[in-house]
């Protein structure tokens, strides 16, 4: 009897073994080893905190670096990070930050106030050409140093009192400075590492390679295999390492949305960067526990290169914007709870009501185009709408058809890899492109300062002295009761000139495994990895 039973048991074991092996994928293995697998949509343009501009890059750097303050994931308010506490002077112009004694770089050296001062000098150096340098223009003398008018950095409002005390002096009171300091532009950098591979203002050096990277965040850079994976591992030197649950995080730059969703279904990803719009209803019906739809502090728009005719004519830009049926885009193309946008600043800012600068009007659009010399589209040049390769959204095609139907203009859709597209936009080597902006902090200034002439992220080529004056006055105004009316006036100017055509407000639709804990929805759409863990 024993002899007869053994073959049966052995046979069952052989049958079950392959099944168990097939079920063992990245997700199940990651749950056991505390290794998080994330879809990150795009290959990083860089991992230099003072040069990156994409939110996909910022999510990675958020694990590698830490500033004076950090973001609470629940409501995006600032909390102590490298700085344990701070105080302000009676006139609200000088902020003094006290750094923790146990803050360490990944090479075990202490993080000091001098590291922050050096980083601020670096990002403001004219030769670096950082797109986010203007975020530090609230410091006294920073704008002048950034433009080259001032060459002595000691005249900028940054003072190292001692290794653990840093004073920042502003040129006008700024109540939201702690929130501003959460941004990667304010992160410290390790001076010896920067200067080992170039000057203070050299872009694109090898300091950001895994073998060279020195950070001060909860994770270190273990690998960066282009177009394959960026791997982070838990840092043994991070001051709060005992609260970090994850051992590793893998970011996969999967640009094709269909491929990413298939990888999720195959158990290769814990969280996706997005989801193809035509899959949203399916998940709602069959697996709603896997679908997340989080409102974000963002606006998506068509960006015009106003340096190229005929887009240098506000009548043409306005005509193109007025014929886009945003309700149809939300309901039939994008789905997923999007709402039409008729302003740059999205809702969600307490006390600030954005300017609704226009409404769809086909007749008015046709009149404007005719007035600009292109009646019925006659003589209109063939322009290109640059779009990210791998996007499954039919938005570009839908807008293209609206322009053709209502204005008689034929604008070609041209696909580019995400990194190439970003370079094209940055260098203004484009005509039009679908673009988006996620707020860096909860204030209208994070959107409206974007279109100042001096802002490094203004890739439209548009500028207005009136607009710049209003933004400057708002920055000087101090309290919200005086700032917000000035911002509304500036937004009105922007909507009249229309260097951008607002489309929809932000909402992130994506997939997430139930085993992921601590991945909290927030309007800034950034997720500190320090508080994330995996439950098998």
LINMO-V360069 format. One record per backbone hydrogen bond with DSSP energy under -1.0 kcal/mol. CO is the residue of the C=O (numbers start at 1). NH is the residue of the N-H. If there is no record, write none. Layout:
CO | NH
CO | NH
//
This chain:
1 | 5
2 | 6
5 | 9
6 | 10
7 | 11
8 | 12
9 | 13
10 | 14
11 | 15
12 | 16
13 | 17
16 | 20
17 | 21
18 | 22
19 | 23
23 | 25
25 | 29
26 | 30
27 | 31
28 | 32
29 | 33
30 | 34
30 | 35
34 | 247
34 | 248
36 | 250
37 | 270
37 | 271
38 | 252
40 | 42
48 | 51
48 | 52
54 | 58
55 | 59
57 | 61
58 | 62
60 | 63
61 | 65
63 | 219
64 | 217
67 | 82
68 | 81
68 | 83
70 | 79
72 | 76
77 | 72
79 | 70
82 | 100
85 | 98
87 | 96
89 | 92
93 | 170
94 | 89
95 | 168
96 | 87
97 | 166
98 | 84
103 | 111
105 | 108
109 | 105
112 | 116
113 | 117
114 | 118
115 | 119
116 | 120
117 | 121
118 | 122
119 | 123
120 | 124
122 | 125
125 | 128
130 | 133
132 | 135
133 | 136
134 | 137
136 | 139
138 | 171
139 | 142
140 | 157
141 | 145
142 | 146
143 | 147
144 | 149
144 | 150
152 | 155
153 | 156
156 | 158
157 | 169
159 | 167
162 | 165
163 | 113
164 | 99
165 | 161
165 | 162
166 | 97
167 | 159
168 | 95
169 | 140
174 | 177
176 | 180
177 | 181
179 | 182
180 | 183
183 | 186
184 | 187
190 | 194
191 | 195
192 | 196
199 | 202
206 | 209
209 | 212
209 | 213
215 | 106
218 | 235
220 | 233
223 | 231
225 | 228
225 | 229
229 | 225
230 | 251
231 | 222
231 | 223
232 | 249
233 | 220
238 | 241
240 | 243
241 | 244
247 | 234
248 | 36
249 | 232
250 | 38
251 | 230
252 | 40
252 | 254
256 | 260
257 | 261
258 | 262
259 | 263
260 | 264
261 | 265
262 | 266
263 | 268
264 | 267
267 | 27
270 | 513
271 | 39
276 | 279
277 | 280
279 | 283
280 | 284
281 | 285
282 | 286
283 | 287
287 | 290
290 | 512
292 | 510
294 | 508
296 | 298
297 | 439
298 | 506
299 | 437
300 | 503
300 | 504
301 | 435
302 | 501
303 | 433
304 | 306
305 | 308
308 | 311
310 | 313
313 | 317
314 | 318
315 | 319
316 | 320
317 | 321
318 | 322
321 | 324
322 | 361
324 | 326
325 | 329
326 | 330
327 | 331
328 | 332
329 | 333
329 | 334
330 | 335
339 | 505
342 | 357
349 | 352
355 | 357
361 | 365
362 | 366
363 | 367
364 | 368
365 | 369
366 | 370
367 | 371
368 | 372
369 | 374
370 | 373
374 | 377
375 | 378
377 | 380
383 | 412
384 | 432
385 | 414
387 | 416
388 | 391
390 | 257
394 | 398
395 | 399
396 | 400
397 | 401
398 | 402
399 | 403
400 | 404
401 | 405
402 | 406
403 | 407
403 | 409
412 | 385
414 | 387
416 | 389
417 | 421
418 | 422
419 | 423
420 | 424
421 | 425
422 | 426
423 | 427
424 | 429
425 | 428
431 | 305
432 | 386
433 | 303
435 | 301
437 | 299
441 | 443
443 | 446
444 | 447
444 | 448
445 | 449
449 | 452
452 | 455
455 | 458
457 | 459
460 | 306
464 | 468
465 | 469
466 | 470
467 | 471
468 | 472
469 | 473
470 | 474
471 | 475
472 | 476
473 | 477
477 | 479
479 | 482
479 | 483
480 | 484
483 | 487
484 | 488
485 | 489
486 | 490
487 | 491
488 | 492
489 | 493
490 | 494
491 | 495
492 | 496
493 | 497
494 | 498
499 | 304
501 | 302
503 | 341
504 | 300
506 | 296
508 | 294
510 | 292
511 | 272
513 | 516
515 | 535
517 | 533
518 | 520
522 | 525
523 | 297
529 | 532
533 | 517
//
